[in-house]
Amino acid sequence: MSKVNFLVLFSVFLLTCYSFNSKVDTEFVQRQLKLAEKQLTLLLTESEKVKRIPRTITTEGKMHWTDQNFDWTEGFFPGACWYLYDFSKDEAWKEAAERFQSQFESHKNYTNNHDLGFVFNSSYGNGYRLTGNESFKQVMITAGDSLITRFNRNVGCIQSWETDTGWQAERGWKFPVIIDNMMNLELLFELSKITGDNKYKNVAIAHANATMKNHFRQDYSSYHLVDYDPETGKVRSKQTAQGYSDESSWARGQAWGLYGYTVCYRYTKDQSYLQQAENIAKYIIENPSIPKDGIPYWDYNAENIPNEPRDVSAAAITASALIELDNYSKNSYSQFIDIILTALASDDYTATIGDNNNFILKHSVGSIPHNAEIDVPLIYADYYYLEALLRKLKIFKDGDHN
């Protein structure tokens, strides 16, 4: 089948399967960003009162703040502030981002957690991009140096979790690597770009290649976790920690993979990464369990679909990744992107100003197997939603509709 015929059929598929009415234009995007700014202004006010970083809400509907010792989500609220500064140019958002990210600056030295990329790229990384502040760059470098201490040459990956404490210790893993770890590579790629030192990029490429080889099934669904032997590099097992089952496809995991390989292509222009991202996108878009509004259930193979929780965080991450991928790929993802963005902006998923404990989006899922953060707002859903809207706005301003 020729490329042209494939694209025609792909477009027909989308039109047939998704009859969702959407009109995403400059006015739509700006309206959603302004509403988001109003909502997060209220969240900022509450956060300033206690000088804590918001994460989600409890089952009783009370605010749940990040763990001050370390929390993988701690970078997303200052990151959201940076995005609103980027949009509005209001110095108050810049000042807020700086205040809140300073709370965890010392975590740049942590070597017992792989989430330093998540934490410091979303906060200090955005800050450096928007301000050029050299002190932010130095924080990023230190965090990157800490992160690559977790790289094992035998495995070719960065270790995700420690195996000697908590519930992870009960699983018998030796060198667990989760698909989420693909999101930590952006910091490493960016550090090689801004420092000229390829040690960061080399680790990122090795990790991406090993993950591509071992995490994905033939249909490009992803295992959540692969456990390796750190001495031989051999795969010991393939499992899940947050999905429905070891052989299921956890929705946010698919989004992490899509986003991660799109980022890998951005920095390397390696066609294998572009093809990987395209194949993951195809798996998501053509999945028989995807609802017509594009907001996935928390796992594509969950037992009681359609009576399963949706995961808005997975949808927001997917939308943001697809907007970038759409700029690189000969395939067009614009219709599916608009379907997701229209859904997220609807009353079904966007909270009324002042409701939802002042988070923007409703109905995300943290981890159903751990009975944690089910059908609640999550700060990273808001972060990636803002990112998606800003990416879409840039396309309209640049006049590039692919």
C-alpha positions in Angstrom: 0.0 0.0 0.0 1.4 3.4 -0.9 2.0 6.1 1.7 -0.7 8.3 0.1 -3.3 5.5 0.2 -2.4 4.8 3.8 -3.0 8.4 4.8 -6.3 8.5 3.1 -7.5 5.3 4.8 -6.2 6.6 8.1 -8.2 9.8 7.8 -11.3 7.8 6.8 -10.8 5.6 9.9 -10.6 8.7 12.1 -13.7 10.2 10.6 -15.6 7.0 10.9 -14.6 6.1 14.5 -14.7 9.6 16.0 -17.8 11.6 15.2 -16.9 14.0 18.0 -17.7 17.6 17.1 -14.6 19.7 17.6 -13.5 23.2 16.6 -10.0 23.9 17.9 -8.7 27.2 16.7 -6.7 30.1 18.1 -9.8 31.5 19.9 -10.6 28.1 21.5 -7.0 27.6 22.7 -6.6 31.1 24.1 -10.0 30.8 25.9 -8.9 27.5 27.6 -5.6 29.0 28.6 -7.3 32.0 30.2 -9.7 29.8 32.1 -6.8 27.7 33.2 -5.0 30.7 34.4 -8.0 31.8 36.5 -8.3 28.4 38.1 -4.6 28.1 38.8 -4.5 31.6 40.3 -6.9 30.2 43.0 -4.7 27.1 43.4 -1.6 29.4 43.7 -3.3 31.4 46.5 -4.1 28.3 48.5 -0.6 26.9 47.9 1.0 30.2 49.0 -0.9 30.1 52.3 0.8 26.8 53.4 3.9 27.2 51.2 3.4 23.7 49.8 3.3 22.2 46.4 -0.1 20.7 45.3 -0.4 17.2 43.9 -4.0 16.0 44.1 -6.9 15.6 46.5 -7.6 12.9 49.1 -10.6 10.6 49.1 -12.2 13.0 51.6 -11.8 15.8 49.1 -9.0 17.6 50.9 -5.8 18.9 49.3 -2.9 16.5 49.1 0.5 18.2 49.0 3.7 16.7 47.8 6.0 14.9 50.1 8.7 17.4 51.1 11.3 14.6 51.3 10.9 13.8 47.6 7.9 13.5 45.3 8.1 12.7 41.6 5.3 15.2 40.9 6.9 18.1 42.7 8.2 19.8 39.6 4.8 20.0 37.8 3.2 22.9 39.7 6.2 25.3 39.2 6.2 23.9 35.7 2.6 25.0 35.2 3.5 28.4 36.6 6.3 28.7 34.0 3.8 27.8 31.3 1.4 30.4 32.4 4.2 32.9 32.5 5.1 31.9 28.9 1.4 32.5 28.0 0.6 35.7 29.9 4.1 37.3 30.5 2.8 38.1 34.0 5.9 38.3 36.3 3.8 36.9 39.1 3.8 33.5 37.5 7.6 33.7 37.0 8.1 34.6 40.7 5.8 31.8 41.8 7.6 29.3 39.7 10.9 30.3 41.2 9.6 30.2 44.8 8.1 26.8 44.5 10.9 25.1 42.6 13.4 26.4 45.2 11.7 24.2 47.8 13.2 21.1 46.2 16.4 22.4 44.7 18.4 20.2 47.1 16.9 17.1 45.5 19.2 17.7 42.6 21.7 15.6 44.6 19.5 12.6 45.0 20.8 9.5 43.4 18.2 7.0 44.7 15.4 8.0 42.4 15.1 8.1 38.6 12.5 10.8 38.6 15.0 13.7 38.6 14.2 14.2 34.9 10.5 14.7 35.6 11.2 17.0 38.5 13.9 19.2 37.1 13.1 19.4 33.5 9.5 20.5 34.1 10.6 23.1 36.6 14.1 24.4 36.2 14.2 23.3 32.6 11.3 25.4 31.6 12.7 28.2 33.7 16.0 28.1 31.9 14.3 28.0 28.5 12.3 31.1 29.3 14.8 33.2 31.2 18.3 31.9 30.4 19.1 32.0 34.2 22.5 30.4 34.6 21.8 29.2 38.1 18.9 27.2 36.7 21.2 25.6 34.2 23.6 24.6 37.0 20.8 22.9 38.9 19.8 21.0 35.8 23.4 19.8 35.3 23.7 18.6 38.9 20.4 16.8 38.6 21.5 15.2 35.4 24.8 14.0 36.9 22.8 12.5 39.8 20.5 10.7 37.4 23.1 9.1 35.3 24.7 7.4 38.3 21.7 5.0 38.0 22.8 3.9 34.6 24.1 0.3 34.3 26.2 -0.5 31.2 25.4 -4.2 31.3 21.7 -3.4 31.1 21.9 -0.3 29.0 19.3 1.4 31.2 18.7 3.8 34.1 17.4 1.9 37.1 13.9 3.1 38.0 13.2 2.0 41.5 15.2 0.9 44.5 14.7 -2.7 45.4 15.5 -2.7 49.1 12.7 -0.7 50.6 8.9 -0.4 50.5 6.5 -2.4 48.4 9.1 -2.7 45.7 11.3 -4.8 47.9 8.5 -7.4 48.1 8.5 -8.0 44.4 11.9 -9.6 44.1 13.2 -7.3 41.4 16.9 -6.8 40.8 17.0 -3.9 38.3 13.5 -2.7 37.5 13.0 -0.3 34.6 9.5 1.2 34.0 8.2 2.8 30.8 7.8 6.0 32.7 11.6 6.3 32.7 11.4 7.4 29.1 10.3 10.8 30.4 13.5 11.4 32.2 15.5 11.3 29.0 14.5 14.8 27.9 16.6 16.3 30.6 19.6 14.3 29.5 19.3 15.2 25.8 18.8 18.9 26.7 21.9 18.8 28.9 24.1 17.5 26.1 22.7 20.3 23.9 23.4 23.1 26.3 26.7 21.8 27.7 28.2 20.1 24.6 29.0 17.0 26.8 27.6 13.9 25.1 27.7 11.8 28.2 24.1 12.6 29.0 22.9 12.0 25.4 24.7 8.7 25.2 23.0 7.4 28.3 19.6 8.6 27.0 20.2 6.8 23.6 21.2 3.6 25.3 18.2 3.6 27.6 15.8 4.4 24.7 17.3 1.6 22.6 17.1 -1.0 25.3 13.5 0.0 26.2 12.5 -0.2 22.5 13.9 -3.7 22.4 12.5 -5.1 25.6 9.4 -3.1 26.7 7.2 -3.4 23.6 5.0 -6.2 22.2 4.5 -6.8 18.5 1.4 -4.5 18.5 3.5 -1.7 20.2 1.7 -2.0 23.4 4.1 -1.7 26.3 4.9 -3.7 29.4 4.9 -1.4 32.4 8.1 -2.9 34.0 11.0 -5.0 32.8 13.3 -6.4 35.4 16.9 -7.0 34.4 19.8 -8.9 35.9 22.3 -6.1 36.6 25.3 -8.5 36.2 24.4 -10.0 32.8 21.9 -7.5 31.4 19.4 -10.3 30.7 15.7 -9.8 31.1 14.4 -11.5 34.2 10.7 -10.7 33.9 8.1 -8.4 32.4 5.4 -7.2 34.7 3.1 -4.4 35.7 2.9 -2.3 38.9 0.2 0.1 38.0 -1.6 -1.6 35.1 -4.5 -4.1 35.1 -2.2 -7.2 34.6 1.3 -8.1 33.5 0.1 -8.5 29.9 -2.2 -5.5 29.8 -1.5 -2.1 28.4 -1.6 0.6 31.0 -2.9 3.8 29.4 -0.5 6.3 31.0 2.4 3.9 30.2 1.4 4.1 26.5 1.4 7.9 26.7 4.8 8.0 28.4 6.2 5.8 25.6 4.7 8.0 22.9 6.0 11.1 24.4 9.4 9.7 25.2 10.2 8.5 21.7 8.9 11.7 20.1 11.4 13.5 22.3 14.1 11.1 21.3 13.4 11.9 17.6 13.5 15.6 18.3 17.0 15.5 19.6 18.5 12.7 17.4 16.5 12.7 14.2 16.9 8.9 14.3 14.1 7.4 12.1 13.8 4.4 14.4 12.5 6.7 17.1 10.1 8.4 14.8 8.7 5.0 13.6 8.4 3.9 17.2 6.4 6.9 18.2 4.2 6.5 15.1 3.5 2.9 15.9 2.6 3.7 19.5 0.3 6.4 18.3 -1.4 4.0 15.9 -1.9 1.5 18.8 -3.6 4.2 20.9 -5.7 5.8 18.1 -6.9 2.5 16.7 -7.4 0.7 20.0 -10.9 -0.8 20.1 -11.4 0.4 23.7 -10.8 4.1 23.1 -14.0 6.0 23.6 -15.2 8.4 20.9 -14.0 11.4 22.9 -10.4 10.1 22.9 -10.1 9.9 26.7 -8.9 6.4 27.5 -9.8 4.1 30.3 -7.0 3.7 32.8 -5.9 0.5 31.1 -6.7 -0.5 27.5 -7.4 -4.1 28.7 -9.2 -3.3 32.0 -11.8 -6.0 32.8 -15.0 -4.0 33.1 -14.7 -1.5 30.2 -16.9 0.6 29.7 -17.4 0.6 33.4 -13.9 1.6 34.3 -12.4 4.9 35.3 -11.0 7.2 32.6 -7.5 8.6 32.9 -7.4 12.2 31.8 -3.7 12.4 32.6 -3.0 9.8 29.9 -5.1 11.8 27.5 -3.3 15.1 28.2 0.1 13.5 27.8 -1.0 11.9 24.6 -2.4 15.1 23.2 0.8 17.0 23.9 3.0 14.3 22.4 0.9 14.0 19.3 1.0 17.7 18.7 4.8 17.5 18.5 4.8 14.2 16.6 2.4 15.8 14.1 5.2 18.2 13.2 7.6 15.4 12.3 5.4 12.7 10.8 4.0 12.3 7.4 0.9 11.0 9.1 -1.6 13.5 10.3 -2.8 13.4 13.9 -4.6 16.7 14.0 -8.1 15.4 14.1 -7.4 13.0 17.0 -5.6 15.8 18.8 -8.6 18.1 18.4 -10.9 15.4 19.6 -8.9 15.1 22.8 -8.5 18.8 23.4 -12.2 19.4 22.8 -13.1 16.7 25.2 -10.7 18.0 27.9 -12.1 21.5 27.6 -15.7 20.3 28.0 -17.6 20.4 31.3 -17.1 16.6 31.5 -13.4 17.1 32.3 -12.7 20.8 32.9 -13.8 22.0 36.3 -15.8 25.1 36.9 -13.7 27.9 38.3 -13.4 27.5 42.0 -14.4 23.8 42.0 -12.2 20.7 42.0 -9.9 22.1 44.7 -8.8 24.6 42.0 -7.2 22.0 39.7 -8.0 22.4 36.1 -8.9 18.9 35.0 -11.1 16.2 36.6 -11.1 12.4 36.4 -7.5 11.2 36.4 -6.1 8.0 37.8 -2.9 7.5 39.7 -2.7 3.7 40.5 -5.7 1.5 40.8 -3.7 -1.6 41.9 -2.4 0.6 44.9 -5.9 2.0 45.4 -4.3 5.5 45.1 -5.5 8.6 43.4 -8.5 7.2 41.6 -10.9 9.5 39.7 -9.2 12.7 41.1 -7.4 15.7 39.7 -3.6 15.3 39.3 -1.2 18.2 38.9 0.6 16.5 36.1 -2.6 16.2 34.1 -2.9 20.0 34.3 0.8 20.5 33.4 0.6 18.4 30.2 -2.8 20.0 29.3 -1.2 23.4 29.5 1.7 22.2 27.5 -0.6 20.8 24.8 -2.5 24.1 24.6 0.7 26.1 24.3 2.0 23.8 21.6 -1.2 24.1 19.7 -1.2 27.9 20.1 2.3 28.1 18.7 1.3 26.2 15.6 -1.6 28.6 15.0 0.8 31.6 15.5 3.4 30.1 13.2 0.9 29.2 10.6 2.1 25.6 10.5 -0.9 23.2 10.3 1.1 20.3 8.9 
